[in-house]
Amino acid sequence: MRFVDFPADLLLVFFLELDVEDVLSLKQSCRVLYYTIGSLDYLWHNLTRRCNLPLDIPPGIDSSALSGQELQAIVVKALKLDYDWRKPDTRIQRAVPIIRSDDSFIGDMHLLPGGKWLVTAQLTVSLVERRTDLTLWCLDDITSPRAIQVVPIHGEVRSCRAYYQPAQHKFTIAAALAKDGSESIEVYHIFLENPAVVSMRSESLMFLGNIDAFRIFEDMLGATFLKDAPDTTQTIYVYLRNLVTGAAVTFGPYQGGYEGYEKSHFELFRDQYALARHDFYSHTVSFYDIPPYIISANSEPPANPDPDHISKGLLSARCSLSHDESIHPIAWSGSVEHGIPIFNTMTFMWLLYTGIIERFSPPNHGTRFSGPPTIVIHTFPQAQMLDRVQFGATGRRAVWIDRGDAPVLRKWSAARYCRGEKLSAGVSVLMPLVSGLPFDPKDIRLIAFDEATCRLCVSLPSGKVFVCDL
């Protein structure tokens, strides 16, 4: 009896036990397998859920809504990119200018998952005012990047974040604005069907302290604030708002430690938020549930809430790690849900004598952190001058500038298994000291990175911005 003559359900069970590389190879061996079992939607939905590669699936798109053929094309592209990214001699091949003028300053920029959309905050200072142009760029055609919408803002935007909802063709962009001695978070909605229509909401929350970090997830805004305490320590407050219903809640205070000796990080998920605190000897990650009335418009807020009472929220999980030797935290990354993987991950990078990358995943690869998370630790050769470290959304790729005696731009890839064999984690040079491009690593001021496409955007001290591809 030939292999292809087995019942279709038995063949499907066999295919489901294979790695994605083996499935692609087996499909090529027989036309029957190629057009029947090997292209089933059910097969590829399961294969991509356990695929250990960053996949270029647009934000907000559920992989189960894509066909087997679409997912197969995405996986094949990811495998080719992974092969190139791991090669030690892979270099940036082209750098296309986005902003060519050198009479302004880039305060911040955010490259959205998929590498097709970029938000820049371009500061211009005159004798009269400080003005920031918040610009949404389309990078779908890298040879011809174009500005979709420019939002002029009076004041200085110090940081910005963006989130795209493809079903509504809507971008939500949040900006931390400093103006006239005060800080606020301004939120803008840009609709692709009519880019000229921009709605705005401003949140002035100085009573909570100074803005530390903020995130957007779908229609939720989350922000952390640092407030000085009388004993020279700092406390942290978390502010959450549903941008559609206007429902808001504040949690805290959380202990923030002594300024300069301890730092906190914040990440926002669909129904949880995470706070990570670290000092020179240990770090702790805590996960808190978001109240249902903040997540959904269909949930009722508590009756007669006490406006003067601020709780610390409902703790759902906590993980603490410590090291025997002094560690210095230098970067953090939280995942965004963009199809695959469907679970949340968080990545930290610590500079020890050899460098450590730690990736946190929920128990059993679930969708929420409700117990001790899985911790994956990677090490790489000695590096003492890491700067501008940028992780991908799943923590499987990263780039940074090694500012030693000969500054270079380095790339990193996490270990993964392929056909039962382990591909080791590795570090190599992505841009050498002399690059042959319009700029060299020593010239880079800011980096934005997308791991699914390995695309980078860099800004220079002059205000120029380039998009870079392999």
GINOR-V634556 format. One record per residue. N is the residue number from 0. RES is the residue in three letters. SS is DSSP state (H for helix, E for strand, - for the rest). BURIAL is 1 if it has 24 or more other ideal C-beta (glycine too) atoms within 12 Angstrom, else 0. D_FIRST is the distance of its C-alpha to the first C-alpha in whole Angstrom. Layout:
# GINOR-V634556
n res ss burial d_first
N RES SS BURIAL D_FIRST
N RES SS BURIAL D_FIRST
This chain:
# GINOR-V634556
n res ss burial d_first
0 MET - 0 0
1 ARG - 0 4
2 PHE H 0 7
3 VAL H 0 8
4 ASP H 0 7
5 PHE - 0 8
6 PRO - 0 11
7 ALA H 0 14
8 ASP H 0 16
9 LEU H 0 14
10 LEU H 1 13
11 LEU H 1 17
12 VAL H 0 18
13 PHE H 0 16
14 PHE H 1 18
15 LEU H 1 21
16 GLU - 0 21
17 LEU - 1 21
18 ASP - 1 25
19 VAL H 1 26
20 GLU H 1 26
21 ASP H 1 22
22 VAL H 1 21
23 LEU H 1 23
24 SER H 0 21
25 LEU H 1 18
26 LYS H 1 19
27 GLN - 0 20
28 SER - 0 17
29 CYS - 0 15
30 ARG H 0 17
31 VAL H 0 15
32 LEU H 1 16
33 TYR H 0 19
34 TYR H 0 20
35 THR - 0 18
36 ILE H 1 18
37 GLY H 1 20
38 SER H 1 23
39 LEU - 1 23
40 ASP H 0 27
41 TYR H 0 26
42 LEU H 1 24
43 TRP H 1 27
44 HIS H 1 29
45 ASN H 1 28
46 LEU H 1 27
47 THR H 1 31
48 ARG H 1 32
49 ARG - 1 31
50 CYS - 1 32
51 ASN - 1 35
52 LEU - 1 36
53 PRO - 1 39
54 LEU - 1 38
55 ASP - 1 40
56 ILE - 1 40
57 PRO - 1 43
58 PRO - 1 45
59 GLY - 1 45
60 ILE - 1 42
61 ASP - 0 39
62 SER H 1 36
63 SER H 0 34
64 ALA H 0 36
65 LEU - 1 34
66 SER - 0 31
67 GLY H 1 28
68 GLN H 0 29
69 GLU H 1 32
70 LEU H 1 31
71 GLN H 1 29
72 ALA H 0 32
73 ILE H 1 34
74 VAL H 1 32
75 VAL H 1 31
76 LYS H 0 35
77 ALA H 1 36
78 LEU H 1 34
79 LYS H 0 36
80 LEU H 1 39
81 ASP H 1 38
82 TYR H 0 37
83 ASP H 1 41
84 TRP H 1 43
85 ARG H 1 42
86 LYS - 0 43
87 PRO - 0 46
88 ASP - 0 47
89 THR - 1 47
90 ARG - 1 50
91 ILE - 1 51
92 GLN - 0 51
93 ARG E 0 53
94 ALA E 1 56
95 VAL E 1 57
96 PRO E 1 61
97 ILE E 1 61
98 ILE E 1 64
99 ARG - 0 66
100 SER - 0 70
101 ASP - 0 71
102 ASP - 0 74
103 SER - 1 72
104 PHE E 1 70
105 ILE E 1 67
106 GLY E 1 67
107 ASP E 1 63
108 MET E 1 60
109 HIS E 1 57
110 LEU E 1 54
111 LEU - 1 51
112 PRO - 1 47
113 GLY - 1 46
114 GLY - 1 49
115 LYS - 1 50
116 TRP E 1 53
117 LEU E 1 56
118 VAL E 1 59
119 THR E 1 62
120 ALA E 1 65
121 GLN E 1 68
122 LEU E 1 71
123 THR E 1 75
124 VAL E 0 78
125 SER - 0 81
126 LEU - 0 85
127 VAL - 0 84
128 GLU - 0 81
129 ARG E 1 78
130 ARG E 1 75
131 THR E 1 71
132 ASP E 1 69
133 LEU E 1 66
134 THR E 1 63
135 LEU E 1 60
136 TRP E 1 58
137 CYS E 1 55
138 LEU - 1 53
139 ASP - 0 50
140 ASP - 0 51
141 ILE H 1 52
142 THR H 0 54
143 SER H 0 56
144 PRO - 1 57
145 ARG E 0 59
146 ALA E 1 61
147 ILE E 1 60
148 GLN E 1 63
149 VAL E 1 66
150 VAL E 1 68
151 PRO E 0 71
152 ILE E 1 72
153 HIS E 0 76
154 GLY - 1 75
155 GLU E 1 73
156 VAL E 1 69
157 ARG E 1 68
158 SER E 1 64
159 CYS E 1 62
160 ARG E 1 59
161 ALA E 1 56
162 TYR E 1 54
163 TYR E 1 52
164 GLN E 1 50
165 PRO - 1 48
166 ALA - 0 48
167 GLN - 0 52
168 HIS - 0 53
169 LYS E 1 55
170 PHE E 1 56
171 THR E 1 58
172 ILE E 1 60
173 ALA E 1 62
174 ALA E 1 65
175 ALA E 1 67
176 LEU E 1 71
177 ALA E 1 74
178 LYS E 1 77
179 ASP - 0 81
180 GLY - 0 80
181 SER E 0 78
182 GLU E 1 74
183 SER E 1 72
184 ILE E 1 68
185 GLU E 1 68
186 VAL E 1 64
187 TYR E 1 64
188 HIS E 1 61
189 ILE E 1 60
190 PHE E 0 58
191 LEU H 1 56
192 GLU H 0 57
193 ASN H 0 61
194 PRO - 0 61
195 ALA - 0 65
196 VAL - 0 65
197 VAL E 1 65
198 SER E 0 66
199 MET E 0 67
200 ARG E 1 68
201 SER E 0 70
202 GLU E 1 70
203 SER - 0 73
204 LEU - 1 72
205 MET H 0 75
206 PHE H 0 76
207 LEU H 1 73
208 GLY - 1 73
209 ASN E 1 72
210 ILE E 1 69
211 ASP E 1 66
212 ALA E 1 63
213 PHE E 1 61
214 ARG E 1 58
215 ILE E 1 56
216 PHE E 1 53
217 GLU - 1 53
218 ASP - 1 56
219 MET E 1 57
220 LEU E 1 60
221 GLY E 1 60
222 ALA E 1 63
223 THR E 1 64
224 PHE E 1 68
225 LEU E 1 70
226 LYS E 1 74
227 ASP E 0 76
228 ALA - 0 77
229 PRO - 0 81
230 ASP - 0 80
231 THR - 0 78
232 THR E 0 75
233 GLN E 1 72
234 THR E 1 71
235 ILE E 1 68
236 TYR E 1 67
237 VAL E 1 64
238 TYR E 1 65
239 LEU E 1 62
240 ARG E 1 62
241 ASN E 1 60
242 LEU - 1 61
243 VAL - 1 61
244 THR - 0 63
245 GLY - 0 65
246 ALA - 1 64
247 ALA E 1 65
248 VAL E 1 65
249 THR E 1 67
250 PHE E 1 66
251 GLY E 1 67
252 PRO E 1 69
253 TYR E 1 67
254 GLN E 0 68
255 GLY E 1 68
256 GLY E 1 70
257 TYR E 0 72
258 GLU - 0 72
259 GLY - 0 71
260 TYR - 0 70
261 GLU - 1 67
262 LYS E 1 65
263 SER E 1 62
264 HIS E 1 59
265 PHE E 1 58
266 GLU E 1 55
267 LEU E 1 54
268 PHE - 1 51
269 ARG - 1 50
270 ASP - 1 52
271 GLN E 1 53
272 TYR E 1 55
273 ALA E 1 55
274 LEU E 1 58
275 ALA E 1 58
276 ARG E 1 61
277 HIS E 1 62
278 ASP - 1 64
279 PHE - 0 65
280 TYR - 0 63
281 SER E 0 60
282 HIS E 1 59
283 THR E 1 58
284 VAL E 1 56
285 SER E 1 56
286 PHE E 1 54
287 TYR E 1 56
288 ASP E 1 55
289 ILE - 1 57
290 PRO - 1 58
291 PRO H 0 56
292 TYR H 1 59
293 ILE H 1 59
294 ILE H 1 55
295 SER - 0 56
296 ALA - 0 58
297 ASN - 0 57
298 SER - 0 58
299 GLU - 0 62
300 PRO - 0 64
301 PRO - 0 66
302 ALA - 0 69
303 ASN - 0 72
304 PRO - 0 71
305 ASP - 0 74
306 PRO - 0 74
307 ASP - 0 76
308 HIS - 0 73
309 ILE - 1 70
310 SER - 0 67
311 LYS - 0 65
312 GLY - 1 62
313 LEU E 0 59
314 LEU E 0 58
315 SER E 1 54
316 ALA E 1 53
317 ARG E 0 55
318 CYS E 1 54
319 SER E 0 56
320 LEU E 1 56
321 SER E 0 58
322 HIS - 1 59
323 ASP - 0 61
324 GLU - 0 62
325 SER - 0 64
326 ILE - 1 61
327 HIS E 1 62
328 PRO E 1 60
329 ILE E 1 59
330 ALA E 1 57
331 TRP E 1 55
332 SER E 1 52
333 GLY E 1 51
334 SER - 1 47
335 VAL - 1 47
336 GLU - 1 45
337 HIS - 1 43
338 GLY - 1 39
339 ILE - 1 38
340 PRO - 1 38
341 ILE - 1 40
342 PHE - 1 41
343 ASN - 1 45
344 THR E 1 45
345 MET E 1 49
346 THR E 1 50
347 PHE E 1 53
348 MET E 1 54
349 TRP E 1 56
350 LEU E 1 58
351 LEU - 1 59
352 TYR - 0 59
353 THR - 0 56
354 GLY - 1 55
355 ILE E 1 52
356 ILE E 1 50
357 GLU E 1 49
358 ARG E 1 47
359 PHE E 1 47
360 SER E 1 44
361 PRO - 1 44
362 PRO H 0 43
363 ASN H 0 39
364 HIS H 0 39
365 GLY - 0 40
366 THR - 0 43
367 ARG - 1 46
368 PHE - 1 48
369 SER - 0 49
370 GLY - 0 48
371 PRO - 0 48
372 PRO - 1 46
373 THR E 0 44
374 ILE E 1 46
375 VAL E 1 44
376 ILE E 1 47
377 HIS E 1 47
378 THR E 1 49
379 PHE - 1 50
380 PRO - 0 53
381 GLN - 0 57
382 ALA - 1 58
383 GLN - 0 62
384 MET - 0 62
385 LEU E 1 60
386 ASP E 1 61
387 ARG E 1 59
388 VAL E 1 56
389 GLN E 1 53
390 PHE E 1 50
391 GLY - 1 47
392 ALA - 1 47
393 THR - 1 44
394 GLY - 1 46
395 ARG - 1 43
396 ARG E 1 45
397 ALA E 1 49
398 VAL E 1 52
399 TRP E 1 55
400 ILE E 1 58
401 ASP E 1 59
402 ARG - 0 63
403 GLY - 0 64
404 ASP - 0 66
405 ALA - 0 64
406 PRO - 1 62
407 VAL E 1 58
408 LEU E 1 56
409 ARG E 1 53
410 LYS E 1 49
411 TRP E 1 47
412 SER E 1 44
413 ALA - 1 42
414 ALA - 1 40
415 ARG E 1 36
416 TYR E 0 33
417 CYS E 0 30
418 ARG - 0 27
419 GLY - 0 28
420 GLU E 0 31
421 LYS E 0 35
422 LEU E 1 36
423 SER - 0 40
424 ALA - 1 43
425 GLY E 1 45
426 VAL E 1 48
427 SER E 1 49
428 VAL E 1 52
429 LEU E 1 51
430 MET E 1 55
431 PRO - 0 57
432 LEU - 0 61
433 VAL - 0 61
434 SER - 1 59
435 GLY - 0 60
436 LEU - 1 60
437 PRO - 1 63
438 PHE - 1 63
439 ASP - 1 62
440 PRO H 1 61
441 LYS H 1 64
442 ASP H 1 65
443 ILE E 1 63
444 ARG E 1 64
445 LEU E 1 61
446 ILE E 1 58
447 ALA E 1 55
448 PHE E 1 51
449 ASP E 1 48
450 GLU - 1 45
451 ALA - 1 42
452 THR - 1 44
453 CYS - 1 46
454 ARG E 1 49
455 LEU E 1 52
456 CYS E 1 56
457 VAL E 1 59
458 SER E 1 62
459 LEU E 1 65
460 PRO - 0 69
461 SER - 0 70
462 GLY - 1 68
463 LYS - 1 66
464 VAL E 1 62
465 PHE E 1 59
466 VAL E 1 55
467 CYS E 1 53
468 ASP E 1 49
469 LEU - 1 47
